[in-house]
């Protein structure tokens, strides 16, 4: 945006009577606000770049300190501004795109996140794709663009490091435990590699599915159900009444009654999505090799998992499992859910970020204008 457009845009926002707007009016003003925010974020980037120059000359503090003190930003926000400034210095078309409203600060954050994990040689190869990256950013949502950046980086990463990636992630896994002295709440931070994370959440999802069916949980807040499911999973499984049919009347019990119950042992089901060409020949331009939540996995790791795993092939748009079974059932069947899991990481609604494993799949369409 040029200076005149910026001034005119802020004038429109100042004069806007949002309380009288209809849906289309709001969409228009939100789009204008986003463009102005991009210009403002670009201005912050230029300030951060200039502060870096002054700091290197011994004439100013770091950009993070500048934005933290003078800009009244949190440390996280200040660091984000500086990372964007570094991206803009290396990929100037992104800074121009941000200034003119073609991309958002979120797109630059996605680039910064990927570049920070690459070695110097791979980062240079990644930066060489600047035109393609900018085109993708201009046409994709932030989440979709972040995903495409990760995939591009994976294709550029030397094949020799693929087998080592999971081992490095396992070595970095850790648990932190502390008490908030103000609220008294206890915090547990668990950082895991993708495989063990998938195993953990498979157990949590199993417990959650059970809790949702129990009497008395219909009005339990979703957040509390998740906490209860996590505790059940950590305690070793789902406790089942042996007098009931398998998988029914599942409940968690404590005390003497626990001796009369048994713990149902479940093998965690991990959904891994990989196309046949990648599995056989390695990464290519359209590879997919990730958990059902979209977390990338090394191809070599998936190959090792396939040696012992039950493999369920899903063919999308081909002669695989039948997807259209009509409206006889209110919810989709197991085959359909597997196919949908291969296509979606979250709820299929474009504005919903609920994870796929927590979605109820129905034959319905969301509201659309």
Beta strands, then each sheet from edge to edge (+ up, - down):
strand 1: 174-179
strand 2: 186-191
strand 3: 238-240
strand 4: 262-264
strand 5: 272-274
strand 6: 289-291
sheet 1: 1+ 2-
sheet 2: 3+ 4-
sheet 3: 5+ 6-
end
